[in-house]
Amino acid sequence: DAICASSLCVEGACAESKQSIGESCILDNDCSNNKCGFDAFSSDASGVCCERDYYSMFTFSTDGWPTTDIRKFCQDRPIGTLCGVTDAICASSACVEGACAEAKRSIGESCTFDNSCSTNKCGYNSYSTDASAVCCERDY
């Protein structure tokens, strides 16, 4: 910021003003509210100035991220936004099967992740080769 005549540096270049909510960013300093985060849980997601706050979490290169690192994700994201398995990203506080949903799945409904279930338990409904994964009432 100090080398710019306007005293503002946004996305690595001198600027007249900081970015507004929803506009692209690279660093917190690019935003008028100092809150820059990914708009979804995806390595293809863009950095945007978050409406409210962001959630910091560790992401792994084995999950498609370019490096294993701590990243920031805008919170209060709408239904359908990619969220990994992180409820804190969703306005509904319900990340189900990798996307923000209205609510967690109920006992007996299909699942892939523990986090998708209201009980936080996803397991096979029987001990057979054709068993299905469902939200469980209690421990596996």
Secondary structure, DSSP 4 states (H G I P E B T S, - for coil): -TTSTTS-EETTEE-SSPBPTTSB-SSGGGBTTS-EEESSSSTTPPEEE-SS-EEEEEE-GGGT-SSSEEEEEESSBPTT-B-TT-GGGBTTS-EETTEE-SSPBPTTSB-SSGGGBTTS-EEESSSSTT--EEE-SS--
